[in-house]
Amino acid sequence: MDLPSHVQTLIVGGGIAGCSTAYHLARLGRRDVLLLEQGRLTSGTTWHAAGLVGQMRPNRSMTRMSRYGIDLYAGLEAETGLATGWKRCGSVNVARTPERWQLLHKQAALARSFGVEVQLVSPREAGDLFPLMRTDDLQGAIWIPGDGKANPTDLTMSLAKGARQGGATLAEGVQVTGVIVETGPGGAERVVGVRTLQAGVVGEIRCETLINCAGQWARQFGALAGVNVPLYSAEHFYIVTDRIEGVHPMLPVMRDPDGLIYYKEEVGGLVMGGFELAAKPWRVDPIPADFQFQLLDEDWDQFEPLMRNAIHRTPCLETAPIKMLLNGPESFTPDGQFILGEAPGLAGYFVCAGFNSAGIANSGGAGKLIAEWVVGGQAPCDLWEVDIRRFGSFTGNRRALAERTVESLGLHYAMRWPRQELASARPLRTSPLYDRLAAQGAEFGSKNGWERANYFKPAGVAAPAHSMGRPGWLDWVVEEQRATRDAVAVYDQSSFSKLLLQGRDACAVLQRLCANQVDVAVGRMVYTAMLNPRGGIESDLTLLRLAADKFLVVTGSAQALRDADWIERHVGAGQQALLTDVSAMSCVLSVMGPNARALLARVSPDDLSPAALPFSHSVEIDLGLARVRAARMSYVGGPGFELYVPVEMARHVYLALQAAGADLGLRDAGYFALDALRIEAGRRAWGAELSPDETPFEAGIGFAVKLDKGADFIGRDALLAAQGRPLAKKLLSFVFDDPADHAWGGEAVAIAGMPVGELSSVGWSDRAGVCVGLGYVRGELALQAHTGTPVSVDLWGRAVGATAWDRWAAPSHRQLGFLAGQGVVAAEVKAAFVDDINAIFRAQT
């Protein structure tokens, strides 16, 4: 086939992701689309995929994506005339343990909230749906009738035909050997073409947009342009049996996650595969371009745990003839989510890859999303969970990827406990206090590679086992909360992302990007959101103005690359504004609590009174022998300071604080306490309460928007248009009724029996003596005032009581003690606005 010298959009990779992307670009009206496949369509990993297609995903936007894919597959054959093998046979997911059964209850409640038809069924009913399985040891199952299966090759070919019918060109036998990148006048790099090899002939194709859909080759192909696509292949197995009596084409897909296995019907027999707890990385690097329609050697030793579990669940497999043990490589990402979006730092280069053995289920929707992103110029919805910008460049380390793949493959079906951390390829990024905090009993979690203290346990005590109820570490975290509220606590928040923007036009750039007024006096701090044109929140961050032309941008630990990319993309031609990631150059020690100023007064001669250093201001001070920047602010509510300390001085500053604070009640505290306290205080977190799908008005941070600040900003027009319109959703606080009910976030919320939303975050409030959460309600409930509206929360399948509030805050311990002395009971305290409590307290004391 003769290739063009120029196309508008070029796709590399002819598996299901690439063909879906081409199909959806054509549906959006893009005619100048060329797909290049180094072998033949489906010849990489698509052809040997199992073809299971489910709807449920952990959140609303991903579930919407999967449901779209099912609708697409169901109608594709009628559109193109090519069979897809799609069968709406439903799926049965069984639970062997009580904990898994609890988890299925939660999934069922969320499914209903997301609009997915589900039914919880008994073991006997599960056996009626899938008669081949043993059910005497099951707790129950979830039945999802809208799920199904497809033939991966046929489905891909149907998508390819649909793309061609829409005007796209698909070329096989063309290897892309290089990516052409050019630098624009402002220094920004953009992809402009590729180099090709076809039948021994070298060529070049110029393009405006390049989409990497190269599957397990996506990492090494991305490296040709300096783009990090962190994925790694593992050997992935399933067996195919001969015909088995009772197996028919509409037999449901069955998953037994406690056994790490799944089943589907194929030609009257069964396909049975799974996700072993310790995977086997495929240590081939680079993967040859001619690895097409090939499999790896059988490995029955590796497959044995899955086979043993399968014989237990379906005894017919003990005697069923096995046609083959298929071993085909499949790529997995460090967090088990696929990779989507425009590469940071390289305009026009997009990625749609890394599907973690769920490419058939996800590619229909993912192809639509990436096509909409390319055509529309921005992500069409909240895609942070799969956004390529969640991965820093360090995640491309091949040893770390191989180690993580051993763990991440198994986590597909393994029991995932609340707050469970991944264990492999750690520690990596550490603050200078890491060893000292570890010696103090810190239990660490990981965020964007950073080791962060989650909580501190007593000396000689082991970390408690995971739990779905009240966690074993809660008493220790409560002590950290009390120190923060009643005395003083120090948090090592060095993992904060810190970006320095400086230059003549730094302020003008931020005024264009930020919804709040950022043209403030030197030394001032500003909390603000950066919005997209829809008015959705791309990020929330804090700005410290260090000089007229210099700002420190402080944002979440996971958001450094995302926020830096967003800012750099919006520096206009001719503007002078240089952005530098300085996250590793300074530590942040947060000193929080009513004794915080007294502590700092012992180690610093500078005046830190509210008159000298008002809230949301910062100043450089002497502290011990060091020079640091002190900022008066608190993410957890209440008094406090953030200290920005040069890395080389962090140990000294920490020791100085510890030496001076013993009699003030100073305590080390971790992120579990911080998270619970910020929820109690109603502080929002990006990625939980804030996302590109929420406006500041819906999220309740309209105070950080200045529509009249005298400068236009991205999203302002959308917010102006939204003024006066009813809210589609609203963020509320939720206060649980019963101290025995311990929630974790993600629980479905109902009012009068109708699903209205789900909790985004939950933490234990020591002051209220119950769990407190944040979450959105939708529809009519978003239009009502809530001052203690009774709601029910689905907690592992059990409806528990709570109240919903537009604005709620827990009273102080001093107020609680006073009210108890007045005969006010705890239930009355929990049902009162903090303003009312304050009024009572002021009037009677």
RAMOMO-V269801 format. One record per pair of residues at least 24 apart in sequence whose ideal C-beta (glycine too) atoms are under 8 Angstrom apart, sorted by the first residue. I is the first residue (numbers start at 1). J is the second residue. D is the distance in whole Angstrom. If there is no record, write none. Layout:
i:j:d
I:J:D
I:J:D
//
This chain:
i:j:d
1:171:5
3:34:7
3:171:6
3:174:7
3:196:7
3:198:7
3:203:6
3:205:6
4:34:7
4:169:8
4:205:7
5:204:7
5:205:6
5:206:6
6:205:7
6:206:4
6:207:7
7:32:5
7:33:7
7:34:4
7:205:6
7:206:8
7:207:5
7:208:8
8:32:4
8:33:7
8:207:7
8:208:5
8:209:7
9:33:5
9:34:7
9:207:7
9:208:7
9:209:5
9:211:7
9:374:7
10:34:5
10:35:8
10:36:7
10:194:6
10:205:6
10:207:4
10:209:7
10:210:5
10:211:7
11:35:4
11:36:7
11:211:5
11:213:6
12:36:6
12:176:5
12:194:7
12:210:7
12:211:7
12:212:6
12:213:6
12:214:5
12:221:6
13:37:7
13:44:7
13:212:7
13:213:4
13:214:4
13:215:6
13:217:7
13:218:7
13:353:8
14:39:8
14:40:7
14:41:4
14:42:7
14:43:8
14:44:8
14:160:8
14:170:7
14:172:7
15:41:8
15:42:6
15:44:5
15:45:7
15:46:4
15:156:7
15:213:7
15:215:5
15:359:7
15:363:8
16:42:7
16:46:5
16:49:8
16:152:6
16:155:7
16:156:5
16:159:7
16:359:6
16:360:6
16:363:4
17:213:4
17:215:7
17:352:5
17:353:6
17:355:7
17:359:6
17:363:5
17:366:6
17:367:6
18:211:8
18:213:4
18:214:8
18:352:8
19:156:5
19:157:8
19:159:4
19:160:5
19:163:6
19:170:7
19:367:8
20:159:5
20:363:5
20:364:6
20:366:7
20:367:3
20:368:7
21:211:6
21:213:6
21:352:6
21:367:4
21:370:6
21:371:6
22:159:8
22:160:7
22:163:4
22:168:5
22:170:7
22:367:8
23:159:5
23:160:8
23:162:5
23:163:4
23:166:7
23:168:8
23:367:6
24:367:5
24:368:5
24:370:8
24:371:4
24:372:8
25:163:8
25:166:8
25:168:7
25:371:5
25:374:7
25:375:7
26:162:7
26:163:5
26:165:8
26:166:3
26:167:6
26:168:5
27:162:8
27:166:6
27:371:8
28:371:6
28:372:7
28:375:5
29:375:8
30:167:8
30:168:8
30:371:8
30:374:8
30:375:7
31:166:8
31:167:4
31:168:8
32:167:8
33:163:7
33:167:7
33:168:4
33:169:7
34:168:7
34:169:5
34:170:8
34:171:7
34:205:7
34:207:8
35:163:7
35:168:7
35:169:7
35:170:4
35:171:7
36:171:5
36:174:4
36:176:6
36:194:8
36:196:7
37:170:7
37:171:7
37:172:5
37:173:8
37:174:7
38:173:7
38:174:7
38:175:4
38:176:7
38:217:8
38:289:5
38:292:8
39:172:7
39:173:7
39:289:8
39:290:7
39:292:4
39:293:8
40:172:5
40:173:7
40:292:7
40:293:8
41:156:6
41:157:7
41:160:6
41:170:7
41:172:6
42:152:7
42:153:5
42:156:5
42:157:7
43:292:4
43:293:5
44:215:5
44:216:7
44:217:7
44:291:8
44:292:7
45:215:5
45:216:6
45:328:6
45:329:7
45:330:5
45:331:7
45:359:7
46:152:5
46:153:7
46:156:6
46:215:7
46:359:7
46:360:8
47:152:6
47:153:5
47:293:6
48:152:8
48:295:7
48:326:6
48:328:4
49:152:4
49:330:8
49:357:8
49:359:6
49:360:5
50:152:8
50:238:6
50:262:7
50:264:6
50:271:6
50:273:6
50:357:8
50:360:8
51:85:7
51:149:5
51:150:5
51:151:6
51:152:5
51:155:8
51:264:7
51:360:5
52:91:8
52:149:6
52:253:5
52:262:6
52:264:6
52:358:8
52:360:7
52:361:6
53:86:8
53:147:6
53:148:5
53:149:6
53:150:6
53:360:6
53:361:5
54:91:6
54:144:7
54:147:5
54:253:8
54:361:6
55:111:8
55:116:5
55:144:6
55:146:6
55:147:6
56:107:6
56:110:8
56:111:6
56:114:8
56:116:6
56:118:8
56:144:7
58:385:8
58:746:7
59:385:7
60:113:8
60:114:6
60:758:8
61:381:5
61:382:5
61:383:7
61:385:8
61:693:7
62:385:6
62:386:8
63:111:8
63:114:5
63:116:7
64:114:7
64:365:8
64:381:8
65:362:7
65:365:3
65:366:7
65:368:8
65:369:6
66:361:6
66:362:7
66:365:6
67:115:8
67:116:7
67:146:8
67:365:8
68:364:7
68:365:5
68:368:6
69:361:7
69:362:7
69:363:7
69:364:3
69:365:4
70:146:6
70:147:8
70:148:7
70:364:8
72:364:5
72:365:8
72:368:8
73:148:8
73:150:6
73:155:6
73:364:6
76:155:7
76:158:5
76:159:7
76:162:7
77:158:6
79:162:6
80:158:5
80:159:8
80:161:4
80:162:5
80:165:7
81:161:8
82:154:7
82:157:6
82:158:4
82:161:5
83:151:8
83:154:5
83:158:7
84:150:5
84:151:7
84:154:5
84:155:4
84:158:5
85:149:7
85:150:5
85:151:3
85:154:5
85:155:6
86:148:6
86:149:8
86:150:5
86:155:7
87:148:5
87:149:6
87:150:8
87:249:6
87:250:6
88:145:8
88:146:7
88:147:8
88:148:4
89:147:8
89:148:5
89:149:6
89:249:8
89:250:5
89:251:7
89:252:5
89:253:7
89:265:8
90:129:7
90:143:7
90:144:6
90:145:4
90:146:7
90:147:6
90:148:7
90:252:4
90:253:7
91:143:8
91:144:5
91:147:4
91:148:8
91:252:6
91:253:4
91:254:7
91:255:7
92:121:8
92:126:6
92:129:5
92:130:5
92:141:5
92:142:7
92:143:6
92:252:5
92:253:7
92:254:5
92:255:7
93:141:6
93:142:5
93:144:8
93:254:8
93:255:5
93:256:8
93:257:7
94:123:8
94:126:6
94:133:7
94:135:8
94:138:5
94:140:8
94:141:4
94:254:7
94:255:7
94:256:5
94:258:8
95:138:6
95:139:5
95:140:6
95:141:7
95:257:8
95:258:7
96:137:6
96:138:6
96:139:7
96:256:7
96:258:4
96:259:7
97:139:7
97:258:6
97:415:7
98:139:6
99:415:6
99:468:6
100:139:7
100:257:7
100:258:5
100:415:6
101:139:4
101:140:5
101:797:8
102:468:6
102:796:4
102:797:6
103:415:8
103:468:8
103:796:7
104:140:7
104:141:7
104:142:5
104:797:8
105:794:7
105:796:5
105:797:3
105:798:8
106:746:7
106:747:7
106:748:8
106:794:7
106:796:6
106:797:7
107:142:6
108:142:6
108:797:7
109:747:7
109:748:4
109:755:8
109:794:4
109:797:7
110:746:7
110:748:5
110:758:6
111:144:7
112:748:7
112:755:6
113:748:4
113:749:8
113:755:4
113:757:7
113:758:6
116:144:7
116:146:7
117:144:7
117:145:6
117:146:6
118:142:6
118:143:7
118:144:5
119:143:5
119:145:8
120:797:8
129:252:6
130:251:7
130:252:6
130:254:5
130:263:8
131:246:6
132:244:7
132:246:6
132:247:7
132:251:8
132:263:8
132:270:8
132:314:5
132:316:6
133:254:7
133:256:8
133:313:5
133:314:5
134:312:7
134:313:6
134:314:7
134:315:6
143:252:8
147:252:8
147:253:6
148:253:7
149:253:6
149:264:5
149:265:8
150:360:6
152:360:5
155:360:7
159:367:8
173:198:6
173:199:7
174:198:5
175:289:5
176:221:7
176:224:8
177:202:8
177:224:8
178:224:6
179:210:7
179:224:5
179:225:4
179:349:8
180:204:7
180:206:8
181:225:6
181:226:8
181:346:7
185:573:7
186:571:7
186:573:5
186:574:7
186:575:8
188:347:6
188:568:8
188:569:8
189:345:7
189:346:5
189:347:7
190:346:7
190:347:4
190:348:5
191:225:6
191:346:6
191:347:7
191:348:5
191:349:4
192:348:8
207:348:8
208:348:6
209:348:5
209:349:8
209:350:7
209:374:6
210:348:6
210:349:5
210:350:7
211:350:5
211:351:7
211:352:6
211:370:7
211:374:7
212:349:7
212:350:7
212:351:5
212:352:7
212:353:6
213:352:5
213:353:6
214:353:6
215:331:7
215:353:6
215:359:8
216:287:6
216:329:6
216:330:7
216:331:4
217:287:6
217:289:8
218:331:7
218:339:8
218:351:7
218:353:4
218:354:7
219:331:8
219:396:7
219:401:8
220:285:8
220:286:5
220:287:7
222:343:8
222:351:7
223:396:8
225:343:8
225:346:6
225:349:6
226:345:8
226:346:7
227:343:4
227:346:6
227:349:6
227:351:7
228:343:8
228:391:6
228:392:8
228:393:5
228:395:7
228:396:4
229:339:6
229:351:6
229:353:6
229:354:7
229:388:7
229:396:8
230:333:6
230:334:6
230:339:8
230:354:8
230:391:5
230:395:4
230:396:5
230:401:6
231:331:4
231:332:6
231:333:5
231:339:7
231:353:7
231:354:4
231:401:7
232:281:6
232:331:6
232:332:6
232:398:7
232:401:4
232:402:6
232:404:8
232:405:5
233:281:7
233:282:4
233:284:7
233:287:7
233:329:4
233:330:6
233:331:5
233:332:8
233:405:8
234:279:5
234:280:6
234:281:5
234:282:6
234:329:7
234:330:6
234:331:8
234:332:6
234:405:5
234:406:8
234:409:5
235:279:8
235:280:5
235:281:8
235:282:5
235:296:6
235:299:7
235:302:7
235:327:5
235:328:8
235:329:6
236:273:8
236:327:7
236:328:6
236:329:7
236:330:4
236:357:6
236:409:7
237:273:6
237:274:8
237:276:8
237:299:7
237:302:7
237:303:5
237:306:7
237:325:6
237:326:7
237:327:5
238:271:5
238:272:6
238:273:3
238:274:8
238:325:8
238:326:5
239:270:8
239:271:7
239:272:5
239:273:7
239:303:8
239:307:7
239:322:5
239:323:8
239:324:7
239:325:5
239:326:7
240:266:6
240:269:7
240:270:8
240:271:6
240:322:7
240:323:5
240:324:5
240:326:6
241:269:4
241:270:5
241:271:8
241:272:7
241:317:7
241:320:5
241:321:6
241:322:6
241:323:6
242:269:5
242:320:7
242:321:4
242:322:8
242:323:6
243:267:7
243:268:4
243:269:5
244:268:7
244:269:6
244:270:6
244:316:6
244:320:5
255:413:7
256:309:7
256:313:5
257:413:4
257:414:8
257:415:8
258:413:8
258:415:7
259:306:8
259:309:4
259:310:7
259:312:7
259:313:5
260:305:7
260:306:6
260:309:6
260:410:7
260:413:5
260:414:7
261:306:5
261:309:5
261:310:5
261:313:7
261:413:8
262:413:8
263:310:8
263:314:7
269:320:7
269:323:7
270:314:8
270:317:7
270:320:7
272:306:8
272:310:5
272:314:8
272:317:7
273:306:7
274:306:4
274:309:7
274:310:8
274:413:7
275:357:8
275:409:5
275:410:6
275:411:8
275:412:4
275:413:5
275:414:8
276:302:7
276:303:8
276:305:6
276:306:6
276:409:7
276:410:6
277:305:8
277:410:4
277:414:6
278:406:6
278:407:8
278:410:6
279:332:8
279:405:6
279:406:5
279:407:8
279:408:8
279:409:4
279:410:6
280:406:8
281:402:4
281:405:5
281:406:6
282:329:5
283:402:7
284:329:8
285:398:6
287:329:8
295:326:6
295:327:6
295:328:5
296:327:4
296:328:7
296:329:6
297:327:7
298:325:5
298:327:6
299:325:8
299:327:6
300:325:7
330:356:8
330:357:5
331:355:8
331:356:8
332:356:5
332:357:7
332:405:5
332:408:5
332:409:5
333:408:7
334:391:7
334:395:6
334:400:8
334:401:7
334:404:5
334:408:6
334:425:8
335:390:8
335:408:7
335:422:8
336:408:5
336:411:6
336:412:7
337:385:6
337:386:5
338:362:6
338:366:7
338:386:5
339:386:6
339:388:5
339:391:8
340:366:6
340:369:6
340:370:6
340:373:8
340:383:6
340:386:5
340:387:7
340:388:7
341:370:8
341:373:7
341:379:7
341:383:7
341:386:8
341:387:5
341:388:4
341:389:7
342:373:7
342:388:7
343:388:6
344:388:7
344:389:5
344:561:5
344:562:8
344:564:7
344:565:4
345:565:7
345:568:7
347:569:7
350:374:6
351:388:5
356:408:8
356:409:8
356:412:7
357:409:8
357:412:7
378:532:6
378:533:7
379:532:8
379:692:6
381:692:7
381:693:6
382:536:8
382:691:4
382:692:5
382:693:4
383:692:8
384:562:8
384:687:6
384:691:6
384:692:8
387:562:7
389:561:5
389:562:4
389:565:6
390:448:8
390:558:6
390:561:8
390:562:7
391:561:7
392:448:6
392:449:6
392:560:7
392:561:6
394:428:7
394:429:8
394:449:6
395:449:7
399:425:8
400:425:4
400:428:7
401:425:8
417:466:4
417:467:7
417:468:7
418:466:7
418:467:8
418:468:6
418:471:8
418:744:4
419:445:8
419:454:8
419:466:8
419:471:7
419:672:8
419:744:7
420:466:6
421:445:5
421:446:6
421:454:8
422:446:7
426:451:7
427:451:5
429:495:7
429:584:8
431:492:6
431:494:4
431:495:7
431:587:6
431:650:7
432:494:8
432:587:7
432:647:6
432:648:8
432:650:4
432:651:5
433:492:5
433:494:7
433:587:7
433:650:6
433:651:7
433:654:6
436:651:7
436:654:7
437:492:6
437:668:7
440:668:6
442:668:7
442:670:7
443:473:7
443:670:8
445:671:7
447:495:6
447:557:4
447:558:6
448:495:7
448:497:8
448:557:5
448:558:5
448:560:7
450:494:8
450:495:4
450:557:6
452:492:7
452:495:5
452:557:7
452:670:7
452:671:5
453:492:6
453:668:7
453:670:4
453:671:7
454:670:5
454:671:5
454:672:5
455:480:7
455:670:4
455:671:8
455:672:5
455:673:7
456:480:7
456:667:8
456:668:5
456:669:7
456:670:6
468:744:8
468:796:6
469:742:5
470:740:8
470:742:5
471:742:7
473:672:7
474:742:8
474:764:6
477:670:7
477:672:5
477:673:5
477:676:7
477:764:7
478:764:7
478:766:5
479:667:7
480:667:6
480:668:8
480:669:4
480:670:7
480:672:8
480:673:4
481:669:8
481:673:5
481:676:6
481:677:6
481:766:5
482:766:6
482:813:8
483:593:6
483:665:6
483:666:7
483:667:4
483:669:6
484:592:5
484:593:5
484:636:6
484:638:7
484:669:6
484:673:7
484:677:6
485:593:7
485:594:8
485:638:6
485:677:8
485:766:7
485:767:7
485:812:7
485:813:7
486:593:7
486:594:7
486:665:7
486:813:6
487:593:5
487:594:7
487:595:5
487:664:6
487:665:3
487:666:7
487:667:7
488:591:6
488:592:7
488:593:4
488:594:7
488:595:4
488:596:5
488:598:8
488:599:5
488:661:6
488:664:5
488:665:6
488:666:5
488:667:8
489:591:8
489:592:5
489:593:6
489:666:7
489:667:5
489:668:7
489:669:4
489:673:7
490:589:6
490:590:7
490:591:5
490:592:8
490:654:7
490:657:6
490:658:8
490:661:8
490:666:7
490:667:8
490:668:6
490:669:7
491:589:7
491:590:4
491:592:7
491:669:5
491:670:7
491:671:8
491:674:6
492:587:7
492:588:8
492:589:6
492:654:8
493:588:4
493:589:7
493:590:5
493:642:7
493:674:8
494:586:8
494:587:4
494:588:5
494:589:8
494:650:7
495:557:4
495:583:8
496:554:6
496:555:7
496:556:8
496:557:6
496:583:7
496:588:5
497:554:7
497:555:5
497:556:6
497:557:6
497:558:8
497:559:6
497:560:4
497:563:7
497:581:7
497:583:5
498:552:6
498:553:7
498:554:6
498:581:7
498:582:5
498:583:5
498:585:7
498:586:6
498:588:8
499:552:7
499:553:4
499:555:7
499:560:7
499:563:7
499:564:6
499:567:7
499:579:6
499:580:7
499:581:6
499:582:7
499:583:8
500:550:7
500:551:8
500:552:6
500:553:7
500:579:7
500:580:5
500:582:5
501:550:7
501:551:5
501:553:6
501:567:7
501:577:6
501:578:7
501:579:5
502:547:8
502:549:6
502:550:4
502:551:7
502:577:7
502:578:6
502:580:8
503:549:6
503:575:8
503:576:4
503:577:4
503:578:5
504:549:6
504:575:8
504:576:4
504:577:8
505:571:8
505:572:8
505:575:4
505:576:5
505:577:5
506:549:5
506:550:7
506:551:6
506:577:5
507:548:8
507:549:7
507:551:7
508:575:7
508:577:8
508:711:8
509:567:7
509:570:7
509:571:6
509:572:8
509:575:6
509:577:5
510:543:7
510:551:6
511:709:7
511:711:4
511:713:7
512:570:7
512:572:8
512:711:7
512:712:7
512:713:6
512:714:7
513:566:7
513:567:6
513:570:6
513:713:7
513:714:6
514:543:7
514:713:6
515:696:6
515:704:6
515:705:4
515:706:7
515:713:6
515:715:7
515:716:7
515:719:8
516:704:5
516:705:7
516:706:6
516:709:7
517:706:5
517:709:4
518:543:6
518:545:8
518:551:8
519:709:8
519:711:8
520:545:6
521:545:7
522:546:7
522:547:6
522:548:7
523:617:5
523:618:6
523:619:6
524:616:6
524:617:6
524:618:8
525:616:4
525:617:6
525:618:6
525:631:6
525:633:6
526:616:7
527:616:8
527:704:5
528:704:5
529:690:7
529:696:6
529:701:6
529:704:6
529:705:7
530:563:8
530:566:6
530:714:7
531:695:8
531:696:8
531:713:7
531:714:6
531:715:3
531:716:8
531:718:8
531:719:8
532:692:6
532:714:7
532:715:6
533:714:6
533:715:6
533:717:8
533:718:6
534:692:7
534:715:7
534:718:5
535:695:5
535:696:8
535:715:5
535:718:3
535:719:5
535:722:6
536:691:7
536:692:4
536:693:6
536:694:6
536:695:6
536:715:7
537:686:7
537:690:5
537:691:6
537:692:6
537:694:6
537:695:7
537:696:7
537:699:7
538:566:6
538:692:6
539:563:5
539:566:7
539:686:6
540:684:7
540:686:5
540:690:6
540:701:7
540:704:8
542:633:7
544:618:5
544:629:8
544:631:7
552:582:8
552:644:8
554:588:8
555:686:8
556:685:8
556:686:6
556:687:7
558:687:7
559:686:7
570:714:7
584:647:7
585:646:7
585:647:6
586:644:5
586:645:6
586:646:6
586:647:6
587:644:8
587:645:5
587:646:8
587:647:6
587:650:4
588:642:6
588:643:7
588:644:6
588:645:7
589:642:8
589:643:5
589:645:6
589:650:7
589:653:6
589:654:6
589:657:7
590:634:8
590:635:8
590:640:6
590:641:7
590:642:5
590:643:7
591:640:6
591:641:5
591:642:8
591:643:6
591:657:7
592:634:6
592:636:6
592:638:7
592:639:7
592:640:4
592:641:8
592:669:8
593:638:7
593:639:7
593:640:7
593:665:8
594:638:7
594:639:6
595:661:8
595:664:4
595:665:6
595:666:8
596:639:6
596:640:5
596:641:6
597:639:7
597:641:8
598:664:6
599:657:6
599:660:6
599:661:5
599:664:5
599:666:7
600:630:7
600:641:6
602:660:4
602:661:8
603:656:5
603:657:6
603:660:5
604:630:8
606:630:8
608:632:8
608:641:7
618:644:8
623:653:6
623:656:7
624:652:6
624:653:6
624:656:4
625:649:8
625:652:6
625:656:8
626:652:6
626:653:5
626:656:8
628:653:6
635:674:7
635:678:5
635:683:6
636:674:6
636:677:4
636:678:5
636:681:6
636:683:7
637:677:7
637:678:7
637:680:7
637:681:3
637:682:8
637:683:7
637:809:8
638:681:8
672:763:8
675:761:7
675:763:6
676:763:3
676:764:5
676:765:7
676:772:8
677:763:7
678:763:8
679:761:5
679:762:7
679:763:4
679:765:8
679:772:6
679:773:7
679:774:6
680:763:7
680:765:4
680:767:7
680:768:7
680:772:5
680:809:7
680:810:6
681:809:7
682:733:6
682:774:7
682:807:7
682:808:7
682:809:7
684:731:7
684:774:7
685:761:6
688:745:7
688:760:5
688:761:5
688:774:7
689:731:6
689:760:5
689:761:7
689:774:5
689:776:8
694:729:7
694:731:8
694:776:8
695:719:7
695:722:6
697:722:6
697:727:7
698:727:6
698:728:7
698:729:5
698:730:6
698:731:7
698:776:7
698:782:8
699:731:5
700:730:7
700:731:5
726:782:7
726:783:5
727:782:5
727:783:7
728:778:7
728:779:8
728:782:6
729:757:7
729:776:5
729:777:7
729:778:5
729:779:8
729:782:5
730:776:7
730:777:6
730:781:8
730:782:4
730:806:8
731:760:8
731:774:6
731:775:7
731:776:6
732:774:7
732:775:6
732:776:7
732:777:6
732:786:6
732:804:5
732:805:6
732:806:6
733:772:7
733:773:7
733:774:6
733:804:7
733:805:5
733:806:8
733:807:7
733:808:4
734:759:6
734:772:7
734:773:4
734:774:7
734:775:6
734:791:7
734:793:7
734:802:5
734:803:7
734:804:6
734:805:8
735:765:8
735:768:6
735:770:6
735:772:5
735:802:6
735:803:5
735:805:7
735:808:6
735:830:6
736:770:4
736:771:5
736:772:7
736:773:8
736:793:7
736:800:7
736:801:7
736:802:5
737:770:7
737:800:7
737:801:4
737:802:6
737:803:7
737:830:8
738:770:7
738:800:6
738:801:7
739:769:5
739:770:5
741:770:7
741:771:6
741:793:8
741:795:6
741:800:5
742:771:6
743:771:5
743:773:6
743:793:6
743:795:6
745:773:7
747:773:8
747:793:5
747:794:6
747:795:6
748:793:7
748:794:4
749:775:6
749:777:7
749:791:5
749:792:7
749:793:6
749:794:8
749:802:8
749:804:8
750:791:7
750:792:5
750:793:8
750:794:7
750:799:7
751:777:8
751:781:6
751:789:7
751:790:8
751:791:5
751:792:8
751:804:8
753:792:8
756:781:5
756:791:8
757:781:8
759:793:7
765:810:5
767:810:4
767:811:6
767:812:7
767:813:7
767:816:7
768:810:5
768:829:8
768:830:6
769:826:6
769:830:8
770:830:7
772:808:8
772:810:7
773:802:8
777:804:7
787:833:7
788:831:6
803:830:8
803:831:7
805:833:8
807:833:7
808:833:7
808:834:7
809:834:4
810:834:7
811:837:5
811:838:8
811:841:8
815:841:5
818:844:8
818:845:7
//
